[in-house]
Amino acid sequence: MKKTGVLIISLIVVAVLSIIFAVGIGPVFVSPVTTTKVLISKIPFFGSFLPVSWDALSENIVLMLRLPRVLLGFIVGASLAVCGVTMQALVRNKLADPFILGVSSGASAFATLGMLFGAFSFLGVYSLSISAFFGAAATIIAVYVLSRHRGRINITQLLLSGVAVSMIMDGVTRIIKLSAPNALGLHNAEFWMSGSLAGAKWAYLGLPTAVLVLCMVFLMLNHRGLNLLLLGDENATSLGVNVSRLQKQLILVASLIAGATVAVSGSIGFVGLMVPHFTRLICGGDHKRVLPVSALLGGILVVWVDVAARMLLAPEELPVGVLTAVIGGPVFIALLRRNGRERG
C-alpha cells in the first residue's frame, strides 16, 4: 500500500510538471518558470506577493490559448483510461475499450451532421460538443435497450448490440459525408472524428471534469465490486455483489464518461485500451490502485501526445487520435509480447 501511495504521488508530480512544460511549448516558447509565475499569480492571496516580470503576450498565451487545451487533454486522457478500466471490468475482457458500445460512432454521426449541414446550429457556439453528446447518449440508450433480456443485462448481447449499432452509425456517417456540400466542411469533420483538442476553451472543461470526478468517486467506492466481477457473475453474487444492479451502473458510468469525452475531443483511440493494461503490469489488478494510476497515466499520455500533434508538422496539426494509434500500437504489441514471454 505504501508503494502505491509513492507511485500515485510521483505521478501527480509528473502530471503537474507535464502540464507546466506542455503549456510553454509552441511556436512562441514560454519558459516553465514564466508559466509557473503566471499560474501562481492567478491564485488568490499568493498572487499579490508575486511581482509581474512577464509580458502580456506570454500571459495571454498561457491562460487563454494553451492552458485550456492542456488541461482538457489531461481530463480527456484520464477519462478514457478510467472508462477503459470500467469497460474491461464490465465485460471481463482486457481487450475492451471505451468505444466498444458504439459511443464514438453515435457521436460522430451527430457531430458530422451538425458540421456539414448545420443541423444543430440552434444550440449556439457549443453546438458541436452538445450534438456529439446527444449522439453518444442516443447510441447508448439503443444498445442498452437491445441488450436487456428478462430485465437483466446480457453481456454477450450487450457487446453484439454495440457492434451492430456502431456499424449502423458508421454507415449513417458515411452517407452524410458523401452528401457533404463543401470540401472544407468535410475536412473539418474528418479532422474532428480523428480526435483533436484544437479549439479548446475554458467552457469545454466543465462537463467532462464534473463527469470524471463523479464517476471516479462512484468507481472508487465500488472497487471491491469491480474486483469481484472479474470472478464471474455467480461467484460475485455469492460474495454479496448485486451483479445486475452493478452492471447497469457501470454501463451508465462508462457511457457518461465516453460521451462527455467524445463530445469535446472526438474519437481518441488506444488510450482506454493501452493504459489500463500497462497499469496492471506495474501495480497489479486491484481496482483501488488501478483506477487512480490509470487516470494519471492516461492524462499524462494525452498531454504529451497532443504536444507532439502540435509540433511535428507545425504550423499544421496532426489529429491526436492518429498519433495515439501510431505510437500506442507498437508499444501495446511490445507489452503483450513481453507479458507472453514471462508467462511462457
C-alpha positions in Angstrom: 0.0 0.0 0.0 2.9 2.3 0.8 4.4 1.7 -2.7 1.1 2.6 -4.3 1.0 5.8 -2.4 4.5 6.7 -3.5 3.6 5.8 -7.1 0.5 8.0 -7.1 2.3 11.0 -5.5 5.1 10.6 -8.1 2.6 10.5 -10.9 0.8 13.6 -9.6 4.2 15.4 -9.6 4.9 14.3 -13.1 1.4 15.3 -14.2 1.8 18.9 -12.8 5.3 19.2 -14.4 3.9 17.9 -17.7 1.1 20.5 -17.7 3.6 23.3 -16.9 6.1 22.3 -19.6 3.3 21.4 -22.2 1.8 24.9 -21.7 5.1 26.5 -22.6 5.8 24.5 -25.8 4.6 26.0 -29.0 5.5 28.4 -31.9 6.1 31.0 -29.2 8.0 29.3 -26.4 7.2 30.3 -22.8 9.7 29.1 -20.2 8.5 26.8 -17.4 9.5 29.5 -14.8 7.3 32.1 -16.6 4.5 29.7 -16.9 4.6 28.8 -13.2 4.7 32.5 -12.2 1.7 33.3 -14.4 -0.3 30.4 -12.9 0.7 31.3 -9.3 -0.3 35.0 -10.0 -3.9 33.9 -10.5 -4.1 32.1 -7.2 -5.8 34.2 -4.5 -3.5 35.6 -1.8 -0.3 34.1 -3.4 -0.5 36.3 -6.5 -0.4 39.5 -4.6 3.1 38.7 -3.4 4.5 37.9 -6.8 5.9 40.8 -8.8 4.9 40.9 -12.5 8.1 40.0 -14.6 6.4 38.8 -17.7 4.7 40.5 -20.7 1.0 40.5 -21.5 1.6 38.3 -24.6 3.1 35.4 -22.5 0.2 35.7 -20.0 -2.4 35.5 -22.8 -0.7 32.6 -24.5 -0.5 30.7 -21.2 -4.0 31.4 -19.8 -6.2 31.9 -22.9 -4.6 29.7 -25.5 -2.6 26.7 -24.2 -3.7 26.1 -20.6 -7.3 25.2 -21.5 -6.1 22.8 -24.2 -3.5 21.1 -22.0 -6.0 20.7 -19.1 -8.6 19.4 -21.5 -6.0 16.9 -22.8 -5.3 15.7 -19.3 -9.0 15.3 -18.5 -9.7 13.5 -21.7 -6.8 11.1 -21.2 -7.8 10.4 -17.6 -11.4 9.9 -18.7 -10.6 7.5 -21.5 -8.3 5.4 -19.2 -10.9 5.2 -16.4 -13.6 4.4 -18.9 -11.4 1.6 -20.3 -10.9 0.1 -16.8 -14.7 0.2 -16.3 -15.5 -1.5 -19.6 -12.9 -4.2 -19.1 -14.3 -5.0 -15.7 -17.9 -5.0 -17.0 -17.3 -7.4 -19.9 -14.4 -9.2 -18.2 -12.2 -8.7 -21.2 -8.9 -6.8 -21.2 -9.4 -6.0 -24.9 -12.5 -3.9 -24.3 -12.1 -0.1 -24.8 -14.3 2.9 -24.1 -15.9 2.9 -27.5 -16.9 -0.8 -27.6 -20.6 0.1 -27.1 -20.7 2.4 -30.2 -20.4 5.7 -28.3 -17.9 7.1 -30.7 -19.9 6.2 -33.8 -23.1 7.8 -32.5 -21.3 10.9 -31.5 -19.5 11.1 -34.9 -22.8 10.7 -36.8 -24.5 13.6 -35.0 -21.4 15.8 -35.0 -20.9 15.3 -38.7 -24.5 16.1 -39.4 -24.1 19.3 -37.5 -20.7 20.3 -39.0 -21.7 19.7 -42.6 -25.4 20.7 -42.6 -25.7 22.9 -39.6 -28.5 20.7 -38.2 -27.7 21.7 -34.6 -26.8 25.4 -35.1 -29.7 26.4 -32.9 -27.6 25.1 -29.9 -25.2 28.1 -30.4 -21.4 28.2 -30.1 -21.2 24.8 -28.3 -23.4 23.0 -30.9 -20.6 20.6 -31.9 -20.0 19.3 -28.4 -23.7 19.2 -27.4 -24.7 17.4 -30.6 -21.9 14.9 -30.2 -23.1 14.2 -26.6 -26.6 13.7 -27.8 -25.4 11.2 -30.4 -23.4 9.3 -27.8 -26.4 9.2 -25.5 -28.8 8.0 -28.2 -26.5 5.2 -29.2 -26.1 4.0 -25.6 -29.8 4.1 -25.0 -30.3 1.9 -28.1 -27.6 -0.5 -27.1 -28.9 -0.8 -23.5 -32.5 -1.5 -24.7 -31.3 -4.1 -27.2 -29.1 -5.9 -24.6 -31.8 -6.4 -21.9 -33.1 -9.9 -21.5 -35.8 -10.6 -18.9 -35.0 -7.5 -17.1 -31.2 -8.2 -16.9 -28.2 -7.2 -19.0 -26.8 -9.9 -21.1 -23.1 -9.1 -21.6 -22.8 -11.1 -24.9 -25.8 -9.4 -26.2 -24.5 -6.0 -25.0 -21.3 -6.4 -27.0 -23.0 -7.6 -30.1 -25.6 -4.8 -29.9 -22.7 -2.3 -29.5 -21.0 -3.7 -32.6 -24.3 -3.7 -34.6 -25.3 -0.2 -33.6 -21.8 1.1 -34.2 -21.8 -0.3 -37.8 -25.2 1.3 -38.4 -24.0 4.7 -37.1 -20.8 4.4 -39.2 -22.9 3.8 -42.3 -25.0 6.9 -41.5 -21.8 8.9 -41.1 -20.6 7.8 -44.5 -23.9 8.8 -46.1 -23.7 12.2 -44.5 -20.1 12.7 -45.7 -20.9 11.6 -49.2 -23.6 14.3 -49.3 -21.2 17.0 -48.0 -22.0 20.4 -49.6 -18.3 21.6 -49.4 -14.8 20.2 -49.1 -13.8 22.4 -46.1 -16.7 21.1 -44.0 -15.7 17.5 -44.9 -12.1 18.1 -43.9 -13.1 19.6 -40.6 -15.4 16.7 -39.9 -12.7 14.2 -40.7 -10.2 16.0 -38.5 -12.6 16.1 -35.6 -13.5 12.4 -35.9 -9.8 11.5 -35.8 -9.6 13.1 -32.4 -8.4 16.7 -31.7 -8.1 19.2 -28.9 -7.9 22.1 -31.3 -10.2 25.0 -30.4 -10.3 24.0 -26.7 -11.9 26.6 -24.4 -12.3 27.0 -20.7 -16.0 26.4 -21.1 -15.3 22.9 -22.5 -13.7 21.8 -19.3 -16.8 21.9 -17.1 -18.8 18.9 -18.3 -16.0 16.3 -18.7 -14.4 17.3 -15.5 -17.6 17.0 -13.5 -18.5 13.7 -15.1 -15.0 12.3 -14.4 -14.9 13.4 -10.7 -18.4 12.0 -10.0 -17.8 8.7 -11.8 -14.4 8.3 -10.3 -15.9 8.7 -6.8 -18.5 6.1 -7.6 -16.0 3.6 -9.0 -13.6 4.0 -6.1 -16.4 3.4 -3.6 -17.3 0.2 -5.6 -13.8 -1.0 -6.3 -14.5 -4.3 -4.5 -17.4 -5.0 -6.7 -15.2 -4.4 -9.8 -12.7 -6.9 -8.5 -15.4 -9.5 -7.8 -17.0 -9.1 -11.2 -13.8 -10.5 -12.8 -14.5 -13.8 -11.0 -17.8 -14.3 -12.9 -21.4 -13.4 -12.1 -22.1 -16.5 -9.9 -19.0 -16.0 -7.8 -19.6 -12.3 -7.4 -23.3 -12.9 -6.4 -22.2 -15.4 -3.8 -19.8 -12.9 -2.3 -22.6 -10.3 -1.8 -22.5 -8.3 -5.1 -25.8 -7.3 -6.8 -24.4 -8.1 -10.2 -27.4 -6.9 -12.2 -27.5 -3.5 -10.5 -23.8 -3.0 -10.7 -23.7 -3.8 -14.4 -26.4 -1.2 -15.1 -24.5 1.3 -13.0 -21.2 0.6 -14.9 -22.9 0.9 -18.3 -24.2 4.3 -17.2 -20.8 5.4 -15.8 -18.9 4.3 -18.9 -21.5 5.9 -21.2 -21.3 9.2 -19.3 -17.5 9.3 -19.4 -17.2 8.3 -23.0 -20.0 10.5 -24.2 -18.6 13.6 -22.3 -15.1 12.9 -23.6 -16.1 12.3 -27.3 -18.2 15.5 -27.2 -15.1 17.7 -26.6 -12.3 15.8 -28.3 -13.7 13.5 -30.9 -12.5 9.8 -31.0 -9.1 9.3 -29.5 -8.4 5.6 -29.6 -6.0 3.2 -27.9 -5.7 5.2 -24.6 -8.6 3.3 -23.0 -7.2 0.0 -24.2 -3.4 0.5 -23.6 -3.3 2.5 -20.3 -5.3 0.1 -18.1 -3.2 -2.8 -19.4 0.0 -1.1 -18.7 -1.3 0.0 -15.3 -2.0 -3.6 -14.3 1.6 -4.5 -15.2 3.0 -2.0 -12.7 0.6 -2.1 -9.8 -1.5 -5.3 -10.1 -5.2 -5.9 -10.7 -6.8 -4.3 -7.6 -9.1 -1.6 -8.9 -8.5 0.5 -5.8 -5.0 1.1 -7.3 -5.7 0.6 -11.0 -8.3 3.4 -11.2 -6.2 6.4 -9.9 -3.0 5.2 -11.5 -4.7 4.7 -14.9 -6.3 8.2 -14.6 -2.9 9.9 -14.0 -1.1 7.8 -16.7 -3.9 8.5 -19.3 -3.8 12.2 -18.6 0.0 12.5 -18.9 0.0 10.4 -22.1 -2.6 12.5 -23.9 -0.9 15.8 -22.8 2.4 14.8 -24.4 0.8 13.2 -27.5 -1.1 16.5 -28.0 2.2 18.4 -27.8 3.6 16.1 -30.5 0.5 16.6 -32.6 1.0 20.4 -32.4 4.7 20.4 -33.1 5.6 17.6 -35.5 4.2 19.4 -38.6 3.9 22.9 -37.2 2.2 25.2 -38.1 -0.1 22.3 -39.3 -1.6 20.0 -36.7 -2.0 16.2 -36.7 -5.1 14.6 -35.1 -4.3 13.3 -31.6 -6.2 10.1 -32.3 -3.9 9.3 -35.2 -0.8 9.7 -33.1 -2.1 7.6 -30.2 -2.7 4.8 -32.6 0.7 5.1 -34.3 2.6 5.4 -31.0 0.3 3.2 -28.9 0.0 0.3 -31.3 3.7 -0.8 -31.3 4.0 -0.1 -27.5 1.0 -2.3 -26.8 2.3 -5.1 -29.0 5.7 -5.0 -27.2 3.9 -5.2 -23.8 1.9 -8.1 -25.0 4.9 -10.0 -26.3 6.9 -9.3 -23.1 4.0 -10.5 -21.0 3.6 -13.6 -23.1 7.3 -14.4 -22.7 7.1 -14.0 -18.9 4.1 -16.4 -18.7 5.8 -18.8 -21.0 
